[in-house]
């Protein structure tokens, strides 16, 4: 009986080694099923002499475990082989136009770049052409980088709960992209020309002009003897490219704790003056917080809402559409944008 079990086990393992996925269930039933070969051995143990029952029972259990383990391994190996083969048999180049894939628009709708993503790429191109670099930073910020290092005092309204998503550990979801400015100054020596484009979060009451998740571009320039004139040139170049017009701009004095002097910038668009962004000369306290000697270096900074720019360009009346995931809205931007 022991020799029969060895032979049975070897035969089962050999079959599993050569089996395809369609054969596994049949092999499992033939050897491990209720009417399988091992069950036949186990049922016959009672007819054996008492001294043989223990060794045969142990051998049968070992055979069962060996076949079960080989079955699991073979099944996993076949699945891995099949998945690996997909790269050769079922791959699709997602960068090809729909027509090149042998489809018509009736077969499958073509994709499109999200309008905000498209604008981000345009803004990056404009700044890269002016010698700026693009930076990124964490969405979860600490109080020092989001507020303290930007000269925002402890009693400033921006710290109130209705503006900020505070986390249980004392950190927060960044309320603007300005913390990237501080991090860049901490890790880089002047001169610095950089922009950050990304998501920011505010605890807002949602309506057609307010979202709790939106997008900003933060730009800053630190060098010797930086002036408002430098800032005006950069911003007018950016806005003329993005709004596709030779825009006029004007500055109105305004208060922001991280710049001095600070301004609101208005821009002409389709015959009207629109309030568009905040900007100014970087406050000496912000430079010092970033480890830069404010007696030797100066700079300008600005923050601009990208969602607002997209709304202007495309006549979108409700900012909530951008984050809604509504394909009907996004499909309006298909056909003129290539990704």
VOGU-3710 file (C-alpha; in Angstrom, 3 decimals, decimal comma):
1> xxxxxxxxxx> 0,000/0,000/0,000  2,831/2,431/0,816  4,406/1,825/-2,598  1,035/2,401/-4,239  0,750/5,773/-2,429  4,207/6,808/-3,618  3,313/5,917/-7,191  -0,046/7,689/-6,945  1,594/10,832/-5,566  4,268/10,897/-8,253
11> xxxxxxxxxx> 1,685/10,478/-11,010  -0,445/13,307/-9,614  2,543/15,658/-9,298  3,706/14,850/-12,847  0,250/15,600/-14,234  0,082/18,892/-12,320  3,500/19,927/-13,590  2,316/19,557/-17,185  -1,280/20,728/-16,683  -2,925/23,759/-18,229
21> xxxxxxxxxx> -5,513/25,897/-16,416  -8,353/23,864/-17,934  -6,921/20,607/-16,528  -6,509/21,617/-12,884  -10,071/21,062/-11,718  -10,175/17,572/-13,261  -6,871/16,582/-11,617  -8,070/17,937/-8,279  -11,260/15,899/-8,481  -9,415/12,762/-9,617
31> xxxxxxxxxx> -7,010/12,727/-6,683  -8,538/14,851/-3,905  -12,290/14,630/-4,570  -14,800/12,584/-2,585  -14,517/9,815/-5,149  -10,828/10,444/-5,837  -7,925/8,039/-5,590  -6,793/9,207/-2,131  -10,257/8,709/-0,700  -10,172/5,157/-2,025
41> xxxxxxxxxx> -6,925/4,571/-0,110  -8,333/6,106/3,070  -11,479/3,976/2,855  -9,406/0,818/2,501  -7,327/1,461/5,615  -9,901/-0,261/7,797  -9,288/-3,540/5,974  -5,557/-3,464/6,655  -3,839/-5,227/9,526  -3,679/-3,051/12,634
51> xxxxxxxxxx> 0,095/-2,583/12,426  -0,167/-1,156/8,876  -3,010/1,285/9,443  -0,975/4,028/11,135  1,865/4,210/8,589  -0,552/4,090/5,638  -2,781/6,792/7,145  0,213/9,049/7,735  1,498/8,434/4,208  -1,937/9,191/2,748
61> xxxxxxxxxx> -2,116/12,490/4,626  1,393/13,430/3,433  0,380/12,594/-0,127  -2,732/14,741/0,176  -0,753/17,754/1,461  1,856/17,362/-1,296  -0,788/17,251/-4,032  -2,687/20,245/-2,536  0,523/22,320/-2,348  1,466/21,415/-5,925
71> xxxxxxxxxx> -2,030/22,327/-7,081  -1,806/25,788/-5,462  1,654/26,415/-6,898  0,661/25,314/-10,405  -2,465/27,469/-10,374  -0,439/30,530/-9,279  2,231/29,868/-11,923  -0,357/29,606/-14,699  -2,039/32,840/-13,615  1,325/34,621/-13,604
81> xxxxxxxxxx> 2,150/33,279/-17,077  -1,202/34,438/-18,424  -0,827/37,925/-16,967  2,719/38,240/-18,292  1,543/37,266/-21,756  -1,009/40,102/-21,823  1,782/42,554/-22,568  2,422/40,758/-25,854  -1,103/39,731/-26,834  -3,462/42,422/-25,568
91> xxxxxxxxxx> -1,414/45,635/-25,183  -2,778/48,961/-26,368  -0,822/52,151/-27,011  -2,996/54,638/-25,150  -1,197/57,564/-26,817  -2,468/56,658/-30,301  -5,471/58,521/-31,727  -8,717/56,576/-31,795  -8,577/56,172/-35,581  -5,133/54,532/-35,417
101> xxxxxxxxxx> -6,573/51,863/-33,117  -9,099/50,903/-35,771  -12,030/52,448/-33,924  -14,521/55,120/-34,808  -15,992/57,630/-32,408  -19,100/55,489/-32,489  -17,092/52,563/-31,131  -15,469/54,444/-28,302  -15,383/58,085/-27,308  -11,978/59,697/-27,429
111> xxxxxxxxxx> -10,541/61,044/-24,189  -9,621/64,604/-23,404  -7,290/66,495/-21,118  -9,059/68,076/-18,141  -9,253/71,848/-18,779  -7,368/72,627/-15,570  -4,607/70,154/-16,437  -4,383/71,735/-19,865  -3,995/75,203/-18,341  -1,376/73,940/-15,874
121> xxxxxxxxxx> 0,710/72,739/-18,809  0,357/76,085/-20,580  1,362/78,048/-17,484  4,365/75,792/-16,929  5,486/76,361/-20,525  5,261/80,142/-20,154  7,321/80,170/-16,966  9,889/77,715/-18,286  10,391/80,035/-21,252  11,188/82,856/-18,785
131> xxxxxxxxxx> 13,780/80,809/-16,921  11,639/79,703/-13,970  11,649/76,168/-12,585  8,560/74,275/-11,440  8,353/72,972/-7,884  5,961/70,816/-5,886  5,198/70,462/-2,201  3,105/68,392/0,237  -0,650/68,801/0,471  -0,499/68,157/4,218
141> xxxxxxxxxx> 1,423/71,044/5,768  2,560/72,122/9,204  1,492/75,392/10,799  4,933/76,972/10,433  5,200/76,585/6,663  1,545/77,332/5,908  1,225/80,341/8,238  4,086/81,214/10,581  6,918/81,516/8,071  4,637/83,600/5,839
151> xxxxxxxxxx> 4,295/86,285/8,520  0,700/85,326/9,301  0,208/85,999/13,017  -1,580/83,648/15,383  -4,745/85,778/15,459  -5,053/86,163/11,679  -8,517/85,180/10,321  -6,929/82,719/7,851  -6,256/80,418/10,799  -9,922/80,188/11,754
161> xxxxxxxxxx> -11,699/76,866/11,323  -13,983/78,212/8,594  -10,925/78,686/6,340  -8,715/75,749/7,232  -9,020/71,980/7,390  -7,119/71,134/10,577  -6,030/67,540/11,193  -5,979/65,707/14,520  -2,169/65,762/14,677  -2,029/69,571/14,477
171> xxxxxxxxxx> -1,157/69,676/10,776  -3,513/70,941/8,073  -4,417/70,696/4,418  -2,518/73,521/2,762  -4,691/76,570/2,186  -2,463/77,994/-0,561  0,640/77,058/-2,543  2,760/79,656/-0,703  4,391/77,085/1,659  6,352/75,862/-1,372
181> xxxxxxxxxx> 7,939/79,313/-1,532  9,226/78,925/2,032  10,501/75,388/1,431  12,327/76,538/-1,711  14,063/79,338/0,171  15,058/76,927/2,941  16,784/74,556/0,519  18,105/76,842/-2,249  20,516/79,748/-2,442  19,400/82,919/-4,273
191> xxxxxxxxxx> 18,793/83,821/-6,996  15,582/81,758/-7,144  12,971/81,772/-9,897  10,253/79,218/-9,307  6,556/78,450/-9,578  4,357/75,855/-7,917  1,084/74,706/-9,463  -1,192/72,472/-7,425  -4,260/71,792/-5,346  -5,176/73,747/-2,247
201> xxxxxxxxxx> -7,984/73,273/0,259  -10,321/75,662/2,081  -13,222/75,001/4,425  -15,699/76,851/2,177  -19,454/76,902/1,768  -19,858/75,477/-1,731  -21,547/77,580/-4,388  -20,992/78,588/-8,014  -17,856/80,595/-7,174  -16,487/78,700/-4,141
211> xxxxxxxxxx> -15,025/75,193/-3,895  -13,268/73,425/-1,035  -10,673/71,998/-3,442  -9,218/74,249/-6,115  -5,945/75,018/-7,892  -3,385/77,789/-7,629  -0,128/78,874/-9,183  2,376/80,411/-6,790  5,264/82,302/-8,372  8,229/83,966/-6,707
221> xxxxxxxxxx> 11,514/85,526/-7,717  14,364/86,307/-5,319  17,410/88,233/-6,534  19,316/91,473/-6,078  17,270/94,700/-6,172  14,006/93,124/-7,346  11,312/95,736/-7,997  7,616/96,027/-8,774  8,582/96,601/-12,405  10,077/93,106/-12,614
231> xxxxxxxxxx> 6,869/91,682/-11,182  4,686/93,594/-13,633  6,685/92,336/-16,605  6,442/88,686/-15,546  2,724/88,834/-14,745  1,780/90,726/-17,871  3,739/88,229/-19,981  1,960/85,329/-18,286  -1,531/86,792/-18,584  -1,072/87,876/-22,214
241> xxxxxxxxxx> -0,068/84,321/-23,143  -2,809/82,613/-21,162  -5,648/84,983/-22,066  -4,340/85,166/-25,649  -4,494/88,945/-25,794  -2,192/91,912/-25,187  -3,748/92,609/-21,785  -3,497/95,753/-19,719  -2,939/95,476/-15,986  -3,279/97,793/-13,012
251> xxxxxxxxxx> -2,332/97,526/-9,363  -4,402/98,507/-6,338  -2,818/98,638/-2,867  -3,931/95,746/-0,681  -2,829/93,947/2,475  -1,277/90,501/2,530  0,902/89,620/5,514  3,606/87,973/3,405  4,276/90,926/1,049  5,055/94,611/1,573
261> xxxxxxxxxx> 3,903/96,488/-0,376  1,015/94,284/-1,449  -1,335/94,688/-4,401  -4,449/93,371/-6,051  -3,915/93,127/-9,798  -6,725/93,847/-12,249  -6,558/92,831/-15,893  -8,510/93,763/-19,017  -10,442/90,864/-20,499  -13,040/91,172/-23,245
271> xxxxxxxxxx> -13,354/94,897/-22,658  -13,730/94,735/-18,864  -11,456/95,165/-15,862  -11,364/92,022/-13,725  -9,779/91,503/-10,299  -7,528/88,506/-10,846  -4,699/87,978/-8,357  -2,738/89,123/-5,326  0,941/89,999/-5,492  3,684/92,131/-3,976
281> xxxxxxxxxx> 7,266/92,451/-2,813  8,200/89,597/-0,463  8,131/90,766/3,155  11,605/90,807/4,774  10,272/88,599/7,596  9,367/85,905/5,032  12,842/86,034/3,501  14,412/85,704/6,936  12,113/82,797/7,828  13,387/81,059/4,683
291> xxxxxxxxxx> 17,001/81,616/5,711  17,689/84,472/3,261  19,373/87,723/4,307  16,786/90,420/3,562  19,473/93,131/3,624  21,101/91,567/0,560  18,208/90,013/-1,316  14,655/90,971/-2,259  11,892/89,382/-4,271  8,337/89,395/-5,503
301> xxxxxxxxxx> 5,585/86,787/-5,168  2,068/86,269/-6,461  -0,781/83,789/-6,223  -3,321/83,118/-8,931  -6,377/80,854/-9,006  -6,216/78,551/-12,013  -9,889/77,556/-11,799  -10,858/81,213/-12,210  -8,713/81,522/-15,342  -10,308/78,440/-16,910
311> xxxxxxxxxx> -13,754/79,835/-16,117  -12,844/83,067/-17,898  -11,399/81,376/-20,963  -14,258/78,930/-21,499  -17,231/80,812/-20,085  -17,790/78,285/-17,287  -20,275/79,690/-14,768  -19,982/77,177/-11,925  -16,596/76,232/-10,436  -18,056/73,014/-9,006
321> xxxxxxxxxx> -18,105/71,462/-12,486  -14,317/71,028/-12,448  -14,249/68,545/-9,562  -17,611/66,894/-10,263  -16,299/64,087/-12,471  -19,255/64,663/-14,815  -18,214/63,273/-18,208  -20,820/65,377/-19,970  -18,997/68,495/-18,790  -15,523/67,187/-19,629
331> xxxxxxxxx> -16,510/65,996/-23,115  -17,095/69,625/-24,104  -13,336/70,082/-24,080  -12,587/67,123/-26,367  -11,276/67,723/-29,863  -8,644/70,492/-29,771  -6,457/69,161/-27,036  -3,911/66,412/-27,453  -2,362/64,633/-24,511
//
